[in-house]
Amino acid sequence: MSKTRSASSQARSATVRLADEQGANGKVRQIFDDIKKTKGLDFVPNFWRALASSPDHLEMVWQRLKQLMHPEACGRTSKLDAKTREIIALAVSATNGCSYCVNSHTAALRKAGVDSEMLGEVLAITALFNSTNALADGYQIEPDVLPPLE
């Protein structure tokens, strides 16, 4: 997957200088290489280049994301398939209003074969539960349907 961008999508400026992918060395170089390998990319996305301003933070966030979003790369299995994990990531990103993450996870879902109709369904369900959650919380409704304890 390669990056493409229109002039209008460049309205935001990062609050830190993005690390130069080619000039990275040490821990940052190793993590950048792992990101590209694990995600099957030919470039390091801006999110990771921004986090590289703090190499320890970059490492922490990458290891956490890798464990949860790419468990197979860590030698473990997940009860959730990759598409389901990306759908959850898209739903949360849309709810949080993160356009960077919405675009990133939509691109990953497109790469996984998800079409516009399915994306619309995911976003419709996300919007539905954002509104019903707000109503239930606003009315302070006591839960009456509880999950069974294991």
Secondary structure, 3 states (H helix, E strand, C coil): CCCCCCHHHHCCCCCCCCCCCCCCCHHHHHHHHHHHHHHCCCCCCHHHHHHCCCHHHHHHHHHHHHHHHCHHHHCCCCCCCHHHHHHHHHHHHHHHCCHHHHHHHHHHHHHCCCCHHHHHHHHHHHHHHHHHHHHHHHCCCCCCCCCCCC
